[in-house]
Amino acid sequence: MGDFIIQFFICNIFISIIIGILLAIKQLLKKNLTNRMQYNLWFLLLGLLVVPFLPAHSASFFSYFDRFQNITTSYMHTNLEEISNFPQTGTINWLNDFGIEISRKTPSGIGVILYSLWLLGILGMILLISKSIFQFHILKKSALPLQNPSIHKLYQECLKEMNIRKTIPIYSIAFLKSPVIAGLFKPGIYLPIHLISDCNIKDIRYMLLHELCHYKYKDVLVNYLMNLFSVLYWFNPLVWYALKEMKSDREIACDTSVLKMLKEDAYEDYGNTLINFAEKVSHLSFPFATGIGGNMIQMRKRIWNIANYHPASFQKKIYSFFTYLLITIFFLGCIPMLSIQAIDKNHYSFKEQGKNITYIDLNASFGKNKGSFILYDATKDSWQIYNKKYATTRISPVSTYKIYSALFALESKIIFPEQSFLPWNGQHYKYNLWNTDQTLESAMQNSVTWYFQAIDQQTDLSTIRNYIQKIGYGNQIVDGDISSYWADSSLKISPIEQVEMLKKFYYNQFDFSPENIDTVKNSIRLFSTDTGTLYGKTGTEEVNGHNVSGWFIGYIERDNHIYFFATNIQNEEFATGPIATELTFSILSNLKLWN
């Protein structure tokens, strides 16, 4: 929640900038856009205000087309044998995997405080709105069905004039200053008694037409949305200003819709209705009702619009439409900036378009464990993926990163293919296999963390950061302590990216020394048989004494095919590299790739 609110506030910076751009566009193009189209521009803003709360992490507008364009993607569900009752330690004795213990920090105190203040503000807004709703509900109880026969007849004529066939009840009410329409599911028009006695039939007709325009354009529903955003963005004054301007433009658009129905000689009469009763049809204090009223600034803008009104030409309507379309495209391009998931680099945007992908069902194999499995056949250029959500979620690589730590050290000439020996520093570790001198091969086999920390320290953080960015590893964030940036700290990678990185590594798309690439390949070779060779590296994330994440990544060379794979499992207690390895071998066996 702390991270969410900080990212949400960052979103609000972009939202404020976009509001400024929108206001500038409206000012620049106000003579070229119809009043209705100027009002419609605000709906683009309402759409953007939703984006930070969307659950989908792929927020780019254009990414939604990928699933339709990817005609080579196929879907297959395969039920594999269930692997039940995972042991706490792996049964595979040819590969040792030791996790480095992490003490995970609690969420940021500032984030928690901001989140709490945001929720308190929302609560306060809800209480204020609830109070207004309750007050209006009390007023509604005093309303009576309209009895005045001449006005009732006029109202029926207005319904016909507006081509509204649905029966919308109309009431007379004593304690309202302005006529309003209210009610989301059962809308009704409430006409103040004092206006019935003070206004002539012509004025009342204009007011009724105005309220029916609100009904026709679903302005009551829009009111609910606007109030929702005023609650969620209670702290952002620019959002409040934008919503106020939207209400003003809505009334102008509504006035314009009424003027379209009137003859030219009636425009002045309609304007006089607003002028003569400006004080009586005052600003509404009920947030979910819409009416003809408004504050004096809004009234002046509306009267100016009426005084200068001319029916929009066909050319202006076409120009307005295409201008609106271009502005819409611009706003859609802003969506990724406002998506909290887009800002959050803990998700990988996997491009499915043009790929041959098979989504397989491994629920029985994974059981209660969360996680994913990815297999890529480089020869056929085909993918098999289980659980795309977790396959694209970036997490700590833990010891699987040691493949690249070794490669960087070789490239930086900290160690050499023929000389990778490092003496034990004498510090006692809880794993006996660590308490001895190491070479790259032994350190990789026994996942000796101190060995890789030592070569990282000699490589230095700046050089490592450059290498990470060069090869495009995960989120490419290398911050903090050089001894732990890859162990539940800043550096994170998704299972799909693990496979993509292994492919680049295998074919040396990094443009590193071929000898260095071969040296690291040899250090992760696990099996060689008559049917093929298997390479791999495990990783275990241990947090506060619990093994919460287990990795097994690697590739298989067999039958002139190269298969790259990555498995990750997650649970609260027993998720280790060896368990992920056992699961991987079971899956590969069922897929007849490795026995």
Secondary structure, DSSP 8 states (H G I E B T S, - for coil): -HHHHHHHHHHHHHHHHHHHHHHHHHHHHTTTS-HHHHHHHHHHHHHHHHGGG---S---GGGGGHHHH-TT-EE---------S--SS-S--S-----EEE------HHHHHHHHHHHHHHHHHHHHHHHHHHHHHHHHHT-EE---HHHHHHHHHHHHHTT--S---EEEESS-SS-EEE-SSS-EEEEEHHHHHHS-HHHHHHHHHHHHHHHHTTHHHHHHHHHHHHHHTTT-HHHHHHHHHHHHHHHHHHHHHHHHHS-GGGHHHHHHHHHHTTTTS-----TT-EES---HHHHHHHHHHHHT-----HHHHHHHHHHHHHHHHHHHHTHHHH-HHHH-TTB-----TT-EEEE---HHHHTT-EEEEEEEETTTTEEEEE-HHHHTB-B--GGGGHHHHHHHHHHTTSSBTTB--B---S---SSGGGSS-B-HHHHHHTT-HHHHHHHHHHH-HHHHHHHHHHHT-TT----S-TTTTTSSSS--B-HHHHHHHHHHHHTTTT---HHHHHHHHHHTEEEE-SS-EEEEEEEEEEETTEEEEEEEEEEEEETTEEEEEEEEEE-SSEE-HHHHHHHHHHHHHHTTS--
